[in-house]
Amino acid sequence: NSSQEKRLHENVFIQPFFELDGDKETLDDIFDWLKNDESSVAFIVGGGGDGKTTVCEKIHDEIIEEFENQIVIFLDAQTYIESIKKRELNDSWKFDLQTVFEISNKQVNGVDLNTFKSNFTFGNITVIIDGIDEIISTLPNFSLIDFLEDFNQLEETIGKGKIIISCRDIYIHELLKTDHEIFKRYKFYHLLKFNKSLAEKYFKKHFNTN
């Protein structure tokens, strides 16, 4: 794990709150889900500029520090979009674990696909996809529901692998309106906006002042 580099370069990090099925949750609840929960996919949902990327980077760094024998792959939307646009057969690619693997191969030190898949199966790899809404809006043939359905089919064989996806709330609200069966098995952590006390805490820490 020590070979993996941290992503968050912000010295001041204030613990955010999330809403999950009407309950208030913290990052600790997300780490509990990573370690113990049966479900494989969790969404970090929030408005533009609410701090979804910062939360994803914090999760990435905590896994590196606190989880033994864990590889965490961080796939940001821009890297993914650029990689797809470089491919010749732009209309025939599929957004699946294999594509994630190919794009993030450098992060897993060039292991082969079978090793990657078996490690994912045993829960040794967590994949974080940050900003999937950018992929939805930039690549017209990308379908989040298709990706999740593909993933669903793999889920029984995959076992313990986890995927965390950050997405703007506007896209998630539209998808949830479809009442698709697939969404009933996933967790949606709605990132709550900074309230006054969290904002004050941030500024005190950031500026060392009252």
C-alpha atoms as one frame of an Amber mdcrd trajectory, in Angstrom:
protein
   0.000   0.000   0.000   2.846   2.394   0.728   3.628   2.432  -2.997   0.266
   4.064  -3.694   0.289   7.831  -3.636  -2.213   9.897  -1.717  -4.504  12.140
  -3.713  -5.755  14.681  -1.203  -3.363  17.603  -0.820  -5.709  19.641   1.339
  -4.360  19.932   4.896  -7.741  20.904   6.270 -10.428  18.253   5.999 -13.710
  18.677   7.847 -15.720  15.473   8.247 -18.802  15.787   6.055 -22.254  14.382
   6.737 -24.350  12.288   4.394 -27.985  11.319   4.275 -28.778   7.669   3.620
 -32.416   6.561   3.647 -33.318   9.417   5.993 -30.439   8.780   8.440 -27.417
  10.996   8.970 -24.181   9.143   8.198 -20.455   9.947   8.324 -17.378   8.699
   6.480 -17.006   6.040   9.185 -20.289   4.537   7.984 -18.900   4.378   4.454
 -15.771   2.618   5.751 -18.013   0.160   7.625 -19.808  -0.505   4.342 -16.462
  -1.092   2.616 -15.418  -3.634   5.228 -18.659  -5.406   6.039 -21.574  -4.812
   3.724 -22.850  -7.318   1.190 -23.754  -4.701  -1.431 -21.051  -3.868  -3.973
 -21.886  -0.363  -5.197 -22.265   2.937  -3.348 -22.914   6.371  -4.823 -21.667
   9.661  -3.393 -24.331  12.097  -4.566 -24.287  15.901  -4.349 -24.564  19.179
  -6.207 -21.794  20.785  -8.250 -19.019  22.095  -5.980 -20.342  20.294  -2.884
 -17.089  18.392  -2.361 -17.747  14.974  -3.928 -14.222  14.724  -5.366 -12.657
  15.707  -2.032 -14.700  12.996  -0.295 -13.624  10.405  -2.901  -9.983  11.424
  -2.502 -10.287  11.167   1.286 -11.757   7.651   0.975  -8.902   6.717  -1.400
  -6.259   7.968   1.052  -7.871   6.310   4.094  -8.000   2.941   2.300  -4.271
   3.263   1.491  -3.471   4.089   5.123  -5.896   1.950   7.102  -6.855  -1.111
   5.028  -4.278  -3.900   4.875  -3.470  -5.453   1.477  -5.904  -3.157  -0.310
  -5.420  -1.680  -3.753  -7.606   1.307  -4.522  -8.072   2.469  -8.112  -9.122
   6.076  -8.595 -10.622   6.756 -12.002 -11.477  10.385 -12.636 -13.898  11.192
 -15.435 -11.469  13.287 -17.466  -8.858  10.502 -17.674 -11.567   8.090 -18.740
 -13.015  10.419 -21.388  -9.568  11.175 -22.862  -8.710   7.490 -22.968 -11.970
   6.561 -24.710 -11.586   9.363 -27.266  -8.159   8.000 -28.227  -9.651   4.630
 -29.144 -10.331   4.007 -32.818 -13.610   2.134 -32.384 -15.296   4.805 -30.348
 -18.780   3.408 -30.743 -18.051  -0.214 -29.844 -16.375   0.135 -26.441 -18.144
  -0.943 -23.304 -17.787   0.642 -19.903 -17.132  -2.448 -17.824 -14.543  -3.768
 -15.382 -12.215  -4.675 -18.224 -12.258  -1.109 -19.549 -11.679   0.237 -16.033
  -8.768  -2.186 -15.738  -7.214  -1.178 -19.066  -7.425   2.531 -18.305  -6.113
   2.225 -14.759  -3.484  -0.441 -15.465  -0.644   1.834 -14.347  -2.256   2.154
 -10.933  -2.157  -1.624 -10.439   1.495  -1.916 -11.504   0.765  -3.663 -14.783
  -0.888  -6.816 -13.393  -2.777  -8.952 -15.899  -6.555  -8.878 -16.232  -7.147
 -12.251 -14.533  -5.103 -11.226 -11.490  -7.025  -7.966 -11.363 -10.390  -9.749
 -11.550  -9.512 -12.360  -8.944  -8.238  -9.672  -6.544 -11.431  -7.741  -7.134
 -13.406 -10.918  -6.408 -11.658 -11.387  -3.072 -12.310  -7.788  -2.079  -8.671
  -6.687  -2.351  -9.473  -3.934  -4.838 -11.781  -0.955  -4.447 -12.587   1.063
  -7.574 -13.560   4.742  -7.178 -15.107   6.386 -10.246 -15.207  10.135  -9.661
 -17.555  12.333 -11.681 -19.479   9.769 -13.673 -21.946  12.546 -14.639 -19.179
  14.059 -16.816 -18.901  10.730 -18.644 -22.701  10.628 -19.064 -22.813  14.149
 -20.518 -19.679  13.861 -22.715 -19.944  10.381 -24.210 -23.383   9.984 -25.803
 -23.297   6.191 -26.001 -22.476   5.736 -22.327 -25.332   4.322 -20.258 -25.003
   4.133 -16.493 -27.873   1.643 -16.272 -26.176  -0.644 -18.841 -22.928  -0.470
 -16.875 -24.690  -1.311 -13.614 -26.585  -4.166 -15.266 -23.310  -5.595 -16.601
 -21.846  -5.243 -13.162 -24.915  -6.892 -11.648 -24.383  -9.979 -13.762 -20.818
 -10.178 -12.508 -21.796  -9.530  -8.912 -22.483 -13.145  -7.975 -19.068 -14.238
  -9.183 -17.344 -11.051  -8.054 -18.016 -11.554  -4.390 -16.536  -8.788  -2.312
 -15.257  -6.158  -4.737 -16.510  -2.614  -4.140 -17.174   0.291  -6.466 -17.763
   3.856  -5.261 -19.227   6.240  -7.843 -19.591   9.982  -7.386 -22.306  11.686
  -9.401 -24.197  14.974  -9.476 -27.588  14.719  -7.834 -29.442  15.937 -10.946
 -28.434  12.780 -12.874 -29.193  10.445  -9.985 -32.638  11.993  -9.415 -33.477
  11.367 -13.073 -32.299   7.755 -12.838 -34.146   7.106  -9.592 -37.357   8.375
 -11.210 -37.164   5.405 -13.583 -37.711   3.229 -10.488 -35.342   0.695 -12.001
 -34.993  -2.487  -9.949 -31.207  -2.124 -10.037 -31.152   0.903  -7.751 -32.833
  -0.921  -4.888 -29.650  -2.867  -4.153 -27.233   0.074  -4.028 -26.468   2.673
  -1.391 -26.870   6.385  -2.148 -24.943   8.629   0.244 -26.292  12.130  -0.315
 -23.555  14.591   0.619 -25.045  17.335   2.793 -24.026  20.929   2.171 -21.789
  22.653   4.712 -23.931  24.115   7.443 -22.859  27.142   9.491 -21.013  25.164
  12.182 -19.097  23.037   9.640 -18.166  26.179   7.690 -16.924  27.896  10.867
 -14.933  24.785  11.789 -13.324  24.779   8.332 -12.342  28.454   8.430 -10.965
  28.175  11.982  -8.807  25.235  10.979  -7.814  26.751   7.650  -6.853  30.176
   8.984  -5.964  29.147  12.567  -8.230  31.838  13.825 -11.494  32.473  15.664
